[in-house]
């Protein structure tokens, strides 16, 4: 089983005056990445910064997916904490363009104190893909402290 990092994309989003929920996405061309479903390859797709809450995540089929041999290729979507937190065993080669993977029954928010990645894990009898694109997306929110240690005396104008 290989862990492939070629598609990993950095995520970020801070608003003013503090953290806001933000959307990240990455389109993955399965024919470019040498993903082997028969080996259970893991494709790291999005980076999750430290101190981030993953509000939700999912997969959309952008282009029909076919494997070079065999059928019944499935994909899960999760992190190192739970490999199928948001999508569990989605029949990606049986899906139509525009289909969204159903959310896993236990899908919920997940907090990451350390940096992590949102990963697709493939399974099935195909050794590689001959066609197919998917879009992986997530709603994230930083839970870093916004600084509650500031007091009025820190600014000269407040001392008058």
N, C-alpha and C positions, 0 to 999 in steps of 0.2 A: 504494500500500500504506500503510495506516494502522497506527500503534501505539496501542492503546487502553489507558488506565490506570485506568478507572473501578472495576475489580474488585481492584486490587492490595491485598493485605492484609499488614500487618506481621507478621513472625515473631520469636519470641524464646523463650528458655528457658535458664535457668541453674539449676544445682542446687547443693547444698552437699555437699562442700567445693569442687567445681569443675564444669566443664562436663559436661553429660550430653546424650545424644542425645534429641531431642524431635520430636514429630509436629506438623505443621501441615497445615491443609486449608482449602479454600475451595470452596463450591458456586457454580457459575456458571449463571445463567439466560440462555441464549443468545438468548432473545427480547427481553430487556431491553437488552442491549448490541447496538449496531448493527454487528455483525461481518459483513464481506463476504468470504465464502470465495473468490469469483471474483477478488478483488483481492489475495489472500494476506495478509489482515489478521493482525496479531499482537496477541494479547490478553495483557497482563501480568496475572498472577494472584496470585503470592505474592512478597513481597520476600525476598531472601536477604541477611542482614547481612554486612558485611565480615568476613573471617577465619572463614568458615563452610565446613564440608564438607557437601556434599549426598550423603547416603549412598544414597538411592534416591528415586524419584518416580514418580507414575503418574496415570492417569485412570480414573474409574469413570463409567458412564452411569447417571444418576439418573432421567431421564425421556427417552422416545424423542425422537430428534433428527430433524427434517425441515427441509429448505431450501425457500424459497418457489418456486424454479424449479430444475429439474435435480436430479441425484442425485450420488452418489459424492463427498460431502464428506469430506475427510480432515483429521485434526489431527495435528500433531507436538507434542512437549513437550520443551523444553530451555531453554537460556539463550543469552545473546549469544555465549558461547564455542562452543556446539554446539547448534544449533536443534532437533535431533532426538536428543539424548543418551539420553533415557529412553523416548520413544515416537516411532516413525517411521511416518508415513502410515497412521494408524489410521482405518478406515472408520467414522466415528462415526455417520453416518446409517443405516448398515446394522447397527448393534449393537443388542442388546436391553437392556432395563432390567436393571441388576445386572451387566452385562458389564464386565470390566476390560480396558483396552488391554494388549496384549502388550508386554513390555519389549523395547527395541531390543537387537539382538545385542551391541552394544558397550557397553551400559549399565554404568556403574561409578561409583565415587565421583568427585566433582569438587570441587576446592578453589577458593574464591573469596577473593582477598585484598581486593578492593574489593566494595562492595555491588552487587547485581545483582537480577534478577527471574527467576522461573520463568514461562516464556511458552508459550502455545498459539498455534501458527501454523496457520491454516485455509487450505485449498485446495479447489477444486471449482467446479462450475458455478452453484451457488446464489448469489444476490445478498444474501440474508439468511436468518434462521431463522424458521420459523413455530411451532416448538415445540422443546423440548429443554433439559435441564439436565445438566451434568456436574459431577463433584467432582474437583478437582485436589488431590493430596496429596503430601507429601514428609517424609522423615526427615532432620533436620538436626542438626549438632553444631558448636558453637563450638570453634574451635581457637586462640582467644586465649590468651595466656600467663596462667597462674593465679598467677604471682608467685613466682619462685624466688629472689628477692634478699633475702628476709627471713632475718636471722640472730638467734640467741638474745639478743644484746645489745640488741635493739630494745625489749624489754619490761623495765620496772623490776624485776619480780620475778625475772627471769633474771640480774640482776647480783649478787644476794646470795650 
